Structures are given as C-alpha cells and as structure tokens.
Amino acid sequence: MKQEIKQAFNEQGYSFLLPIQEKAIPQILSRKNLFIQAATGSGKTLAYLLPALEIADSASNDTQILIITPTRELALQVSEVAKNTANYSKHHIVTVIGGLDIHKQENALRHRPTIIIGTPGRLMDLYSQKKIDLSHLLLCVVDEVDMVISTGQRKETEYLLQHTDTQLVCTSATKNDLITSFFPEEYEEIIQDDSHVNKNIDTYYIKTEDRKHSLLRLLKSAPIEQSIIFVNYKNDANELANWLKKKDILVSSFSSFYEERDRIRILNDFKNGKYRVLVATDAAARGLDLYDVSHIIHYDIPLDADTFIHRSGRSGHQGNHGTTITLIRNKDLENEVTQYILEHSSVYNPEQKYETNLSIPLQKEEKKSSTLTIQIQAGRKDKLRPKDIIGALCTKLPFEKIGTLEIQDSYSTVTILDSNIKIIDALNGLSIKGKKRKIKKY
C-alpha cells in the first residue's frame, strides 16, 4: 500500500485489513476481473477502493476509475470513503447522481477527475453528452450489482460497460446468471458466505399483538445507541415515526417519500447523532455504512430471508457487535420468512433493563481530520482558473500542502493537506487575480 494511502487508512481508525479485503486486494492489483460476494458490513467498499487508489495515477489528466452504484445514497457514501482515503494522494474524485444540481457536477467534471462515482442513469446521460471520457479507464467497479439489476438499471449499466474495455470488479450480496453475464469469459470469484446473519449480531424475536407498545418499551429499556426500525411501506414509516416523535424520541422516517436532498440531510443528521432512531423502508437496507447502529428492529416481517439478513446487517459493521429484534404477531406465524427468523433467533429476554433516553442527541466523538477544505468566494464567473488559485495559495503555503481543487460558478473549493484551522485566517483576504477574496471553511 502506498504510504499516502496507508496514512489516510490509519487516520480513519483502521489498523488492519478485514478478511474480504485481504482476499480481494491482491486479486484486483493483479488486474483480474473479479466477482465479490460478501456479507453486508464486511468491508467490501475498501476492498476495491484501496487497490483502485493504488492503480490510479493522480498526476494523470484521464479518468482511470469508474464506480457504478445502484443508489444515490450509496454513491455519496462511497465518495466520502474514497475522498477520506485519498486525502494525501491528491486524486480528484467526482460524484454524479440524479436529484442534485447537474450543472455543478458538470463543472466538477471539467477538472479531469481521476475517479468518477455515480448512478447508472446519470453516468449514461453524461457519457452520451460527451461530458465523461471512459477511453482511458484502468478499472470499472459495479457495486451491489444485484441491486443494480433488481432496481431496473441493468440496461444503463450494460451500456456503460459496453463502452469500456478494462478490468471489471463487481460486488454483490447474491449470485445469479444475470450478474455473471456482465463479465467476460475469464473472471475470478471471492465468495464469503452471506446465507446467514453476521456472527457478530445477536438475533432475537418478541411475540406481541401490540407492536407499538412493545416497540416503545424496547426503545426505553434496551441499551440502544442508535436504531433503525424497518417497515415495508413508506406510509407506515411516516406514521410510525410521527407517533414516536410524540413519545419524545429523536426520530425521522427514511424512504422514497423524500426528495434526494432531504434523504441526504436525514442520513447526515442520523450519522451525526441528531436522530437516535430511523424508521426506514428497505431503501436503507442495502449498502449504507452507518457504523453506530446498535439495534435493528424489524417492525414488519421482511418480504424474504435475504432482506432479513441485509436489514440485520445494518448493525455489526466492521467487526462491531450488533443486535437485531423482530416483532412477531400470531398472524405472522404462517409466513415462511417468520419461520426462518424463529429458527435463527432466540426469545428476547434481557438480563437487565437500561434507562435509555432517546430524546437526547447522541454525542459522537468528532473524527480528527488531517486535511481542511476551504471555500473561496470566487469561481468560474470571476474567470478564475486552477493556476490562478494555486499560484495565489503558493504565496502562503508550500505547494505540497495544496490538494485537489474544484471551480464552480460562484465559488471554488480547495483541499489543504493540513488540519490547522488557523490557515483560514492566514488565507482570508488572499489576492487572487488582482482582487482580495473571502475564504472560509467548506
């Protein structure tokens, strides 16, 4: 692993590679086409991101890595992990998804990103408009490819793959002929058993005819840090979340009911501890890494056993311990999925009760970043060019401390490879292209 990647990896709190990463990284670095089937929360994202950053050359003006994800939320999550891991290697990473300002995304693409992450539809649109060049790719990743297919995005993904001639890596929770049809004749497989709930997750059930009462009692007596309550329909998510709000619980629903910007805001608020509980549909059941989720509660019986496994996998990430609890009514007992849950769970009977107060935000330890992103209040409309910004910054900072930059219409952002907040004071009022510019933390 390159030193700059290793440094960023360690600063994110990782000290060793997980099993799936140990298996996948050498295969990807040896330039093999690879299919990875592994459990939710097993570390698949870094399993392909770490070698991708090794393969790509940040000094190149070509896009070398393409990562395709089935959902916008997953694209943003992968982008966050990628940017944190690429802190010191100066890779320009651009995320392109629907639901957000396409003009800003097009501006970002003008800066010749090394890595592009996006959803199939938006990627195909931009490629067909020649806003994206895939002719120099070294690696293409399709993350959660089974979900790409199940959400009806197969044609767009096939279109993109047809216009690439490069190494292909696909990750998935399941395997079938549709998935493997993406690959050329020769490819390798890494199969990590995903037919049961992660061994780090304790699985329980509660038999009840009054789910609301049982749920509320559970939320007030279990040692919950944060919890996701799963329901099958978005209207039920809204109704249940509103009921819990009246019980003084910091809760939000999360489903396709919300526009993309609102879903991003809700997830960020949950990650930051503002919400202690999410009432979610299966839009949240796949791909999202929410590390502090201690308890998963299945308010509705999942539609199939795979969904039960994926929902449960929202806790117990990266080797952490988790708990999943299913509320079961008598009328649910005829359901095959309920029988599967009963066979793989124990009766919930805690040895002790806790005084859990979910009306108070969760205080999370702020992760110390080794970088600082600044916003310059001037951009394309001010006719700024990258060399104008870099030249001005070099009068105050060593060139080695200047990371990636992006110029939007009315502002520009620059990553500074130093976390000292006093840098902003030193830079504020910096003269760029003959005019003093306001600078603040981005």
Helices and strands as residue ranges (DSSP letters): H 3-11, H 19-29, E 34-37, H 44-55, E 65-68, H 72-85, E 93-96, H 102-109, E 115-118, H 120-128, E 139-142, H 145-150, H 154-162, E 167-172, H 177-180, E 188-191, E 201-207, H 211-221, E 227-230, H 234-245, E 251-254, H 260-271, E 277-280, G 282-284, E 295-298, H 305-312, G 317-319, E 322-328, G 330-332, H 336-343, E 346-347, E 372-376, G 380-382, H 386-393, G 399-401, E 402-407, E 412-416, H 422-427, E 430-432, E 435-437, E 439-441
